[in-house]
Every structure is written in C-alpha cells, then in structure tokens.
Amino acid sequence: MFIRIGFEISYSFPQPTEMILMLYTHPSRAPSLVSPERLVSTPAVIIEDFFDVYGNRCARTFCSSGHLRLRSDAIVADDGLPDPVVRDAQQHRVRELPADTLLYLLGSRYCEIEKLSEFAWQQFGQGPTGWDRVQAICDWVHHHVVFSHEAARCDRTAYDTFIDQRGVCRDYTHLAIALCRCMGIPARYATGYLGDIQVPVEPPMDFSAWFEVFLGGQWHTFDARNNQPRVGRILMARGRDAADVALTTTFGSHRLEEFTVRTYQVSDVDPLREIGT
C-alpha cells in the first residue's frame, strides 16, 4: 500500500530564534519513500541537516522574528501488514545483552525506574518472561490509564502517569518503558506517523508514540496506548524517551499557531499524483 504523510506547523517569534527540528522520517524508512521527502519553510530559511547520537535525521535552522511555516509532503510504500507478533521472543539476562542496548535499561528524564521498580516486580515478577511479560505490561498500562487530551502535559513523567492514571500516547509509552526497564528488558521510545488505517478511530490524524523492546536478539514494536498490532506505522525517531525526540526545540519564546498532520492510505495506481492535492 501507499501512505501519504506530511504536516504543516506554524510558529510566530517575537525575536530571532534558533531551532532544532526532528521532522523527517527515520533513515531506516528511506528506501520506502516513493517521493522525495523535503522540509520546506515559508519564508525560506537555511535548513541544515544532521544525524544525532541515536541515528535520527534532524535539522537546525535560524529564523528571524515574525512567522515561520514548516511543511512536508511525501508518499511512503508500506507492506500493509500489522506489527509483527513474536510470542516466542525470549528475554535476555542482563549479562547476555549487547552493550549498545544497556542504555535502554537505565532511568531517563521521563522514565523514573527507581520509583516504579518495587511495583513492577510485585506486579510482573512472578508471571511469564519475554514477549508475554511485555504484553502483560502493555495490558496493565492500557487498562489502568485513561486517554485524555486534556491531561496532556509536557512535563508528565511515567511516575506521574502511574499516580494520575491518565494521559496521552507519550504517557502510556513512558510508563510502559519504565516498567519494562525495571524488569531488565531494554526499552526505547519511538515516535512517528500512525494513521487510522483499518481501524475505526475518530480523533484527527496526528503523530504518535510507541516503544520498542529488545527480545530474542532484536527489537520489537509494542504500543501500550492502542494495545493491538497496527498497520501503517511510519517511524520518525527513536531515543530514551520523549526528551530525545522532540519534534521542534526552540531557543527563545514562541507561539504555536498551526499544527496539522496527515497520514492516510492513497491509491496504489499512481501515488505520485497525490502530491500537492
């Protein structure tokens, strides 16, 4: 299948401001781009691309005071299959884990494992390990946290979500990540496009958050918010938590004026005709 992705994001700045942007698809999805992915600004500004320590494609720019509109529009080819389910994926002992996964066992800005470790071991320590343990964590988070746009907060941590039992997709993700790490399972934050393909979902299209865990020698996708395999998940960035993958970071005061995201299936006859419509 083919999926059209893109966005329009507009800011106003009272003074000249520098920005870091994380608005591209992840380099791992580059081979599936049917049309070139370009980040366009109005007015035109110099956008310098770079890669961060996690391998995400990023950019930085400097904008004068006034308004700035950022937009992107692309077509991505997708296999149309839901997230793989690998029930026999085994959990590794910490001493067996590859060194580059150990970072994802540690506490981070939004995932305070020291506050959740005792609960995690009481709740999940006597149950199954591996895939089924991660699924048990997703089930618990999914059923104990109420989705609420009104509860969205940029400083809400995993422990806050555990106490308040409400939040948005990033909060579900942070809590699930923290609980996995408590149980010795490397878990990392992922963000990207997730359209309402093959599911009857009513909210408007948006970017989404999910997470990946290291089991059976490879990384696997889990989603505590939706708690079911989904079609059309398009990765943009990975990191320890949301602090590592902020869509935009501004070094100065600003006001968000527009935020529109699109991610939906298009005709497979001539997908390039969809660009610019």
C-alpha positions in Angstrom: 0.0 0.0 0.0 1.0 3.7 -0.3 0.6 6.2 2.5 0.7 9.9 2.2 2.4 11.6 5.1 3.1 15.3 5.9 2.4 18.2 8.1 2.0 22.0 8.4 3.4 23.6 11.5 3.4 27.3 12.0 5.1 29.5 14.7 5.3 33.1 15.5 8.5 34.5 17.1 8.8 37.9 18.8 12.6 37.9 18.2 15.2 36.0 16.1 15.2 32.3 17.3 17.3 29.2 16.6 15.6 25.8 16.3 16.4 22.1 16.3 13.9 20.1 14.2 13.2 16.3 14.2 10.6 16.2 11.4 12.0 13.7 8.9 11.1 10.0 8.6 13.8 7.8 10.2 16.7 6.8 7.9 15.5 3.2 8.0 12.4 4.2 6.1 14.3 6.0 3.3 14.2 3.0 0.9 10.3 3.1 1.1 10.0 6.7 0.2 8.2 6.8 -3.2 8.6 10.6 -3.5 11.5 12.7 -2.1 10.9 14.0 1.5 11.6 17.7 1.7 11.3 20.1 4.6 10.1 23.4 3.2 9.8 26.7 5.1 7.9 29.9 4.5 9.6 32.3 4.4 12.6 30.4 3.1 15.3 29.8 5.7 18.5 27.8 5.7 17.9 24.3 7.0 21.0 22.3 7.8 20.5 18.5 8.2 22.5 16.3 10.7 22.2 13.0 12.4 22.0 12.7 16.2 23.6 10.1 18.5 20.7 7.8 18.1 20.9 7.8 14.3 17.8 10.1 13.8 17.8 12.5 10.9 17.5 16.0 12.3 17.9 19.6 11.2 18.7 23.0 12.6 17.7 26.5 11.4 17.7 30.1 12.4 14.6 32.2 11.8 14.0 35.9 12.1 11.3 37.4 14.2 7.8 37.0 12.8 6.1 33.9 11.3 7.5 30.6 10.2 5.6 27.8 8.5 7.2 24.4 8.1 5.7 21.8 5.9 6.4 18.4 4.3 4.6 16.1 1.9 5.7 12.6 0.8 4.4 9.2 -0.2 5.7 6.1 1.6 5.4 2.5 0.4 4.3 0.1 3.1 3.9 -3.7 3.2 0.4 -3.2 4.6 1.0 -5.7 7.4 0.3 -5.2 11.0 3.1 -5.0 13.6 4.7 -8.5 13.9 3.8 -10.6 16.9 6.6 -12.9 18.0 5.3 -14.7 21.1 8.3 -16.9 21.4 10.8 -14.0 21.6 12.8 -14.7 24.7 14.1 -12.3 27.4 17.8 -12.0 27.8 19.7 -11.9 31.1 21.3 -8.5 31.6 24.7 -10.1 31.3 23.8 -11.5 27.9 22.6 -8.2 26.4 24.6 -6.5 23.7 26.4 -3.5 25.2 24.6 -1.0 22.9 21.2 -2.0 24.5 22.2 -1.4 28.1 21.5 2.4 27.8 17.8 1.5 27.5 17.8 -0.2 30.9 18.6 3.0 32.7 16.3 5.7 34.1 15.9 8.8 31.9 14.2 12.2 32.0 10.6 10.8 31.8 11.1 7.2 32.9 12.0 7.0 36.7 12.7 3.3 37.2 13.7 3.9 40.8 10.2 5.0 41.7 8.5 2.1 39.9 10.8 -0.9 40.5 9.1 -2.3 43.6 5.7 -2.1 42.0 7.0 -3.7 38.7 8.5 -6.7 40.5 5.4 -7.2 42.6 3.1 -7.0 39.6 5.1 -8.8 36.9 7.9 -10.6 38.7 6.1 -13.9 39.1 4.5 -14.0 35.7 5.9 -15.0 32.3 9.0 -13.5 30.8 9.9 -12.4 27.3 7.2 -11.4 24.9 4.4 -12.3 27.3 5.9 -10.2 30.1 6.0 -7.1 27.8 2.4 -7.8 26.7 1.3 -8.1 30.3 2.9 -4.7 31.0 1.1 -3.2 28.0 -2.2 -4.7 29.1 -1.8 -3.3 32.6 -0.9 0.2 31.3 -3.7 0.1 28.7 -6.4 -0.8 31.2 -5.2 1.4 34.1 -4.6 4.7 32.2 -7.4 6.7 30.8 -6.7 8.5 27.5 -7.3 12.2 27.9 -6.2 15.1 25.6 -7.0 17.5 28.5 -4.4 15.7 30.6 -1.6 16.4 28.1 1.4 18.0 29.8 4.9 18.4 28.6 6.4 17.6 32.0 4.3 14.5 32.9 6.6 11.6 33.8 6.0 7.8 33.9 5.5 8.0 37.7 3.1 10.9 37.3 1.0 8.8 34.9 1.2 5.8 37.3 -0.3 8.0 40.0 -2.8 10.0 38.0 -3.8 7.2 35.7 -4.5 9.4 32.7 -2.6 10.9 29.8 -1.9 10.7 26.1 0.1 8.3 23.9 3.5 9.5 25.1 2.4 9.0 28.7 1.3 5.4 28.1 4.6 4.9 26.4 6.8 6.3 29.1 5.0 4.2 31.8 5.4 1.0 29.8 9.0 1.7 29.0 9.8 2.4 32.7 8.1 -0.9 33.8 10.0 -2.9 31.1 13.3 -1.4 32.2 12.5 -2.2 35.8 12.2 -5.9 34.7 15.5 -5.9 32.9 14.1 -5.5 29.4 15.7 -2.8 27.2 13.0 -0.4 26.0 13.3 2.7 23.9 10.9 5.4 22.9 9.7 5.7 19.3 7.6 8.4 17.5 6.2 8.8 14.1 3.1 8.7 11.9 0.3 6.3 12.7 -2.8 6.7 10.6 -6.2 5.2 11.3 -5.7 2.5 8.7 -8.0 -0.5 9.1 -9.2 0.7 12.4 -12.4 2.8 13.2 -10.7 5.7 15.1 -12.3 9.1 15.4 -9.7 11.6 16.6 -7.8 13.6 13.9 -4.6 12.3 12.3 -1.5 13.0 14.4 2.0 12.0 15.2 2.1 9.1 17.7 4.3 7.5 20.3 5.0 3.8 20.9 8.0 1.8 22.1 10.4 -1.0 21.1 11.9 -3.7 23.3 14.9 -5.9 22.8 13.9 -9.6 23.0 15.3 -12.7 21.2 18.2 -10.8 19.7 16.2 -8.0 18.0 14.0 -5.0 18.6 10.2 -5.4 18.5 7.4 -2.9 18.4 4.8 -2.5 21.2 2.0 0.1 21.7 0.5 0.4 25.2 -1.9 3.1 24.0 -3.6 1.1 21.3 -2.6 -2.3 22.6 -3.1 -4.0 19.3 -0.9 -4.5 16.1 -1.5 -1.6 13.7 -0.9 -1.1 10.0 1.0 1.9 8.6 3.3 2.7 11.4 6.0 5.0 10.0 8.9 5.7 12.2 10.4 9.2 12.5 12.8 8.9 15.5 14.0 6.8 18.5 15.5 7.7 21.8 15.5 7.1 25.5 12.2 9.0 26.0 10.4 12.0 24.6 13.1 14.3 25.6 15.4 12.8 22.9 12.9 13.1 20.1 11.1 16.4 20.4 9.7 17.5 17.0 10.9 21.0 17.5 13.1 22.6 20.1 13.2 26.4 20.1 15.8 28.6 21.8 13.6 31.5 22.5 9.9 32.4 23.2 7.4 31.4 20.5 3.7 30.7 19.9 2.4 27.7 18.0 -0.2 28.9 15.5 -0.9 25.8 13.4 -0.3 22.1 13.8 -1.8 19.8 11.1 -0.7 16.2 10.4 -1.8 13.9 7.6 -1.2 10.2 7.3 -3.6 8.1 5.2 -3.7 5.5 2.6 -3.8 6.6 -1.1 -4.4 4.9 -4.4 -1.7 2.4 -5.5 -2.4 3.2 -9.1 -0.4 6.4 -9.3 0.6 7.6 -5.8 2.7 10.5 -7.1 -0.5 12.2 -8.4 -1.5 12.6 -4.7 1.4 15.1 -4.0 0.2 18.6 -4.0 -3.5 17.8 -3.8 
